[in-house]
Amino acid sequence: MVERRPTLGLLAHAVMWLGVLIVAFPIYLALVASTHTAQDIVQAPMPLLPGHNAWESYKAALLGGGAGSGSHAPVARMMWVSLVCALTITFGKIAISLLSAFAVVYFRFPFKPLCFWAIFVTLMLPVEVRIGPTYQVVSDLGLLNTYAGLTVPLIASATATFLFRQFFLTVPDELVEAARMDGAGPMRFFKDVLVPLSSTSIAALFVIQFIYGWNQYLWPLLATTSEDMYPVVIGIKRMIAGGDGNNEWNVIMATAILAMLPPTLVVVLMQKWFVKGLVDTEK
């Protein structure tokens, strides 16, 4: 039993609020900077209170244009590209992982353990390790500056396959026998029994993989050369060019705030399912 002590409670809350302030202060600075003009931001000291230029900054970011030396691509288009890529990667990873885990657990075929370990070993081969050959293949297939080129190389996931495999191993054999007695085939059992039972795990993976897909930087940096195919993370990098005076920092900070909104919204809306999928043993 944990003993409650007021002093320890106050200390824990103080540490928590200190961590919140450390994490939130850069976000606050970005939000404040997005409400000022570029000239106000480069002055020392930078204003720490919101200004009156928010509408112009966010309009310039969403619609494109501006006088800076970096990219002027519309952020609305960038966010659409990021959304399509994040959702494609997320649903692709979940679908492939569910089916591969289902095959590894419930089907008998030669070298099944070897196949599973071959999948598991790919955890040691992230995109950064195989980026050269992957780029060559995508380039040879003519998939640069396409949604397929941005998403297909990132779809497979050994981590998600392992998670679903471990969960499927906990499903009672009685459910399999009952489904077989009712005349359900393998895919019917998969669709009507396993997928509903895996809903909380799927929700947790959705949050993780959506953020993973939205925040991709290295691969889109290589696979895109056209402004109309920039994800928003790459767009922020392309907006920064030259010295401070050559950048529209208010537009850049507005873009950064806009880029944080979809992942934040996903986490807030799916927080309950995310936590339940990670800690609930009775799914």
C-alpha positions as CSV (number, residue, x, y, z in Angstrom):
1,M,0.0,0.0,0.0
2,V,1.3,3.4,-1.0
3,E,1.5,5.9,1.9
4,R,0.1,9.3,1.1
5,R,2.3,12.2,2.3
6,P,1.4,15.8,1.5
7,T,5.0,16.8,1.0
8,L,5.6,14.1,-1.6
9,G,2.4,15.0,-3.3
10,L,3.4,18.6,-3.6
11,L,6.9,17.7,-4.8
12,A,5.4,15.4,-7.5
13,H,3.0,18.1,-8.7
14,A,5.8,20.7,-8.7
15,V,8.0,18.4,-10.8
16,M,5.1,17.7,-13.1
17,W,4.3,21.4,-13.7
18,L,8.0,22.1,-14.2
19,G,8.0,19.4,-17.0
20,V,4.9,20.9,-18.5
21,L,6.4,24.4,-18.6
22,I,9.6,23.1,-20.2
23,V,7.7,21.3,-22.9
24,A,5.1,24.0,-23.4
25,F,7.3,27.1,-23.5
26,P,8.7,26.5,-27.0
27,I,5.2,25.9,-28.3
28,Y,4.0,29.2,-26.6
29,L,6.9,31.0,-28.3
30,A,5.9,29.6,-31.7
31,L,2.3,30.6,-31.1
32,V,3.3,34.1,-30.1
33,A,5.7,34.5,-33.0
34,S,2.9,33.5,-35.4
35,T,0.9,36.5,-34.3
36,H,3.6,39.1,-35.0
37,T,5.2,40.4,-38.1
38,A,8.5,39.1,-39.3
39,Q,10.2,42.4,-38.4
40,D,8.9,42.2,-34.8
41,I,10.3,38.7,-34.3
42,V,13.9,39.4,-35.4
43,Q,14.1,42.4,-33.0
44,A,15.7,41.9,-29.6
45,P,14.1,41.1,-27.3
46,M,11.4,39.2,-29.1
47,P,7.8,40.0,-27.9
48,L,6.5,37.5,-25.4
49,L,2.8,38.5,-25.7
50,P,0.5,37.8,-28.6
51,G,0.4,40.4,-31.4
52,H,-2.2,41.5,-33.9
53,N,-0.9,39.8,-37.1
54,A,-2.3,36.3,-36.6
55,W,-4.8,36.4,-39.4
56,E,-2.3,37.5,-42.0
57,S,0.3,35.0,-40.8
58,Y,-2.0,32.0,-40.9
59,K,-3.6,33.1,-44.2
60,A,-0.1,33.5,-45.8
61,A,0.8,30.0,-44.5
62,L,-2.3,28.2,-45.7
63,L,-2.5,29.9,-49.1
64,G,1.2,30.3,-49.9
65,G,3.0,33.3,-51.1
66,G,5.1,35.7,-49.2
67,A,8.4,37.6,-49.6
68,G,10.8,35.2,-47.9
69,S,13.7,33.5,-49.7
70,G,12.4,29.9,-48.8
71,S,9.6,27.9,-50.2
72,H,6.2,29.6,-50.6
73,A,4.1,26.4,-51.2
74,P,0.6,26.5,-49.7
75,V,0.6,24.8,-46.3
76,A,-2.9,23.6,-46.9
77,R,-1.6,21.4,-49.7
78,M,1.3,20.2,-47.5
79,M,-1.1,19.2,-44.8
80,W,-3.2,17.3,-47.2
81,V,-0.1,15.4,-48.4
82,S,0.9,14.6,-44.8
83,L,-2.6,13.5,-44.0
84,V,-2.9,11.1,-46.9
85,C,0.6,9.7,-46.2
86,A,-0.1,9.3,-42.5
87,L,-3.4,7.6,-43.0
88,T,-2.1,5.3,-45.7
89,I,0.9,4.3,-43.7
90,T,-1.3,3.8,-40.6
91,F,-4.0,1.7,-42.2
92,G,-1.4,-0.2,-44.3
93,K,0.7,-1.1,-41.3
94,I,-2.3,-2.3,-39.3
95,A,-3.8,-4.3,-42.2
96,I,-0.5,-6.0,-43.1
97,S,0.4,-6.7,-39.5
98,L,-3.0,-8.2,-38.6
99,L,-2.9,-10.6,-41.6
100,S,0.7,-11.6,-41.1
101,A,0.2,-12.2,-37.4
102,F,-2.9,-14.2,-38.2
103,A,-1.0,-16.3,-40.6
104,V,1.9,-16.9,-38.2
105,V,-0.3,-17.9,-35.3
106,Y,-3.2,-19.9,-36.9
107,F,-1.7,-21.5,-40.1
108,R,0.7,-24.4,-40.4
109,F,3.3,-24.1,-43.2
110,P,6.9,-25.1,-43.6
111,F,9.5,-23.0,-41.8
112,K,6.8,-21.0,-39.9
113,P,9.2,-20.1,-36.9
114,L,11.9,-19.1,-39.4
115,C,9.4,-16.8,-41.2
116,F,8.4,-15.2,-38.0
117,W,12.0,-14.6,-36.9
118,A,12.8,-13.2,-40.4
119,I,10.0,-10.6,-39.8
120,F,11.2,-9.9,-36.3
121,V,14.8,-9.4,-37.4
122,T,13.7,-6.5,-39.7
123,L,13.4,-4.5,-36.5
124,M,17.2,-4.1,-36.8
125,L,16.8,-2.7,-40.3
126,P,15.0,0.7,-40.1
127,V,14.5,2.9,-43.0
128,E,17.7,4.8,-42.3
129,V,19.8,1.6,-42.8
130,R,18.2,0.6,-46.1
131,I,17.5,4.0,-47.4
132,G,20.0,3.8,-50.3
133,P,18.6,0.6,-51.9
134,T,15.0,1.7,-51.1
135,Y,15.6,5.0,-52.9
136,Q,17.1,3.2,-55.9
137,V,14.1,0.9,-56.2
138,V,11.5,3.7,-55.9
139,S,13.4,5.8,-58.4
140,D,13.7,3.0,-60.9
141,L,9.9,2.4,-60.6
142,G,9.2,6.1,-61.3
143,L,7.6,6.6,-57.9
144,L,9.4,9.7,-56.8
145,N,7.0,12.6,-56.0
146,T,4.1,10.3,-55.7
147,Y,1.9,9.1,-52.8
148,A,3.0,5.5,-53.5
149,G,6.6,6.4,-53.3
150,L,6.1,8.3,-50.0
151,T,4.1,5.5,-48.3
152,V,4.8,2.0,-49.7
153,P,8.4,1.7,-48.4
154,L,7.1,2.6,-44.9
155,I,4.1,0.3,-44.6
156,A,5.5,-3.0,-43.3
157,S,5.9,-3.1,-39.5
158,A,7.5,-5.9,-37.5
159,T,6.6,-4.2,-34.3
160,A,2.9,-4.2,-35.0
161,T,3.1,-7.8,-36.3
162,F,4.8,-8.9,-33.1
163,L,2.2,-7.1,-31.0
164,F,-0.8,-8.7,-32.7
165,R,1.0,-12.1,-32.6
166,Q,1.3,-11.9,-28.9
167,F,-2.3,-10.9,-28.5
168,F,-3.6,-13.7,-30.8
169,L,-1.6,-16.3,-28.7
170,T,-3.8,-15.3,-25.7
171,V,-7.1,-15.9,-27.6
172,P,-8.6,-19.2,-26.1
173,D,-8.6,-22.2,-28.4
174,E,-12.3,-22.7,-27.5
175,L,-13.1,-19.7,-29.7
176,V,-11.4,-21.3,-32.6
177,E,-13.2,-24.5,-32.1
178,A,-16.6,-22.8,-31.7
179,A,-16.0,-20.8,-34.9
180,R,-15.1,-24.0,-36.7
181,M,-18.2,-25.8,-35.4
182,D,-20.3,-22.9,-36.6
183,G,-18.9,-23.4,-40.1
184,A,-16.8,-20.2,-40.1
185,G,-13.8,-20.3,-42.4
186,P,-10.4,-18.8,-41.6
187,M,-11.2,-15.3,-42.9
188,R,-14.7,-15.3,-41.3
189,F,-13.0,-16.1,-38.0
190,F,-10.5,-13.4,-38.6
191,K,-13.1,-10.8,-39.5
192,D,-15.8,-11.6,-37.0
193,V,-13.7,-12.7,-34.0
194,L,-10.1,-11.6,-34.0
195,V,-10.5,-8.1,-35.4
196,P,-13.2,-7.0,-32.9
197,L,-11.2,-8.5,-30.1
198,S,-8.1,-6.5,-31.3
199,S,-10.0,-3.2,-31.4
200,T,-8.1,-1.6,-28.5
201,S,-4.7,-2.7,-29.8
202,I,-5.7,-1.4,-33.2
203,A,-6.6,2.0,-31.6
204,A,-3.3,2.2,-29.8
205,L,-1.4,1.3,-32.9
206,F,-3.4,3.9,-34.9
207,V,-2.2,6.7,-32.6
208,I,1.4,5.6,-32.7
209,Q,1.6,4.9,-36.4
210,F,-0.3,8.1,-37.4
211,I,2.2,10.2,-35.5
212,Y,5.0,8.2,-37.0
213,G,3.6,8.8,-40.5
214,W,2.9,12.4,-40.0
215,N,6.4,13.2,-38.6
216,Q,8.3,11.4,-41.3
217,Y,11.3,13.6,-42.4
218,L,14.2,11.7,-43.8
219,W,12.4,9.6,-46.4
220,P,10.2,12.4,-47.8
221,L,13.3,14.6,-47.9
222,L,14.7,12.2,-50.5
223,A,11.6,11.0,-52.2
224,T,10.2,14.5,-53.0
225,T,11.6,17.3,-55.2
226,S,8.4,19.0,-56.2
227,E,6.7,21.6,-53.9
228,D,3.2,20.1,-54.5
229,M,4.3,16.8,-52.9
230,Y,6.0,18.2,-49.8
231,P,4.7,16.9,-46.5
232,V,4.3,19.7,-44.0
233,V,7.4,18.7,-42.0
234,I,9.5,19.0,-45.2
235,G,7.7,22.3,-46.0
236,I,8.9,23.8,-42.8
237,K,12.5,23.0,-43.6
238,R,12.1,24.3,-47.1
239,M,10.7,27.6,-45.8
240,I,14.0,28.3,-43.9
241,A,16.7,29.7,-46.2
242,G,19.4,32.2,-45.6
243,G,19.8,34.4,-42.6
244,D,17.1,35.5,-40.1
245,G,16.3,38.6,-42.1
246,N,15.5,36.5,-45.2
247,N,12.9,34.3,-43.5
248,E,9.3,35.1,-42.7
249,W,9.4,33.6,-39.2
250,N,5.8,34.5,-38.5
251,V,4.7,32.3,-41.4
252,I,7.1,29.6,-40.5
253,M,5.9,29.5,-36.9
254,A,2.3,29.5,-38.1
255,T,3.1,26.5,-40.2
256,A,4.7,24.8,-37.2
257,I,1.5,25.4,-35.1
258,L,-0.7,24.1,-37.9
259,A,1.5,21.0,-38.3
260,M,1.0,20.1,-34.6
261,L,-2.8,20.3,-34.7
262,P,-3.7,16.9,-36.4
263,P,-1.4,14.7,-34.3
264,T,-2.6,16.6,-31.2
265,L,-6.2,16.1,-32.2
266,V,-5.7,12.4,-32.7
267,V,-4.0,11.9,-29.3
268,V,-6.7,13.9,-27.5
269,L,-9.6,12.2,-29.2
270,M,-8.2,8.7,-28.9
271,Q,-6.4,9.0,-25.5
272,K,-8.8,6.6,-23.7
273,W,-8.4,3.9,-26.4
274,F,-4.7,4.4,-26.6
275,V,-4.1,3.9,-22.9
276,K,-6.5,1.0,-22.8
277,G,-4.8,-0.7,-25.7
278,L,-1.4,-0.5,-24.0
279,V,-2.3,-1.5,-20.4
280,D,-5.6,-3.4,-20.5
281,T,-5.0,-7.2,-20.4
282,E,-8.6,-8.1,-20.9
283,K,-9.2,-6.8,-24.4
